Amino acid sequence: MTSQSQGIQQLLQAEKRAKDKLEEAKKRKGKRLKQAKEEATAEIDHYRLQREKEFRTKETNVMGSQGNFSAKIEEQTTEAIRNLTSSYHRNMESMTKKLLSTICDISPEIHPNFRPAV
């Protein structure tokens, strides 16, 4: 009987050791999965930054920088304003004379469709 209880005790101890080893293996697996996830996230972030840098470089090469667009637009606007101002000053006097002559020089005429009353 004692040998049987001793055998049972050995089996229970072996079962407990196996259970502990399983729990330890699960913990190691969980840590390794967490570590792998962190490594993957870091690698993804690095790849994303690299691709964004390449994209910005290509975008700058193809389209030019935004500063150039702003400067070009500002220059074109200034040139257009300068042209309009010079045109205004050049034509202001002649247009004023035309308007005044049209308004002030009245020549009364009978309308072609007018029929005198009979």
Secondary structure as UniProt FT lines:
FT   HELIX           2..63
FT   HELIX           66..104
FT   TURN            112..113
//
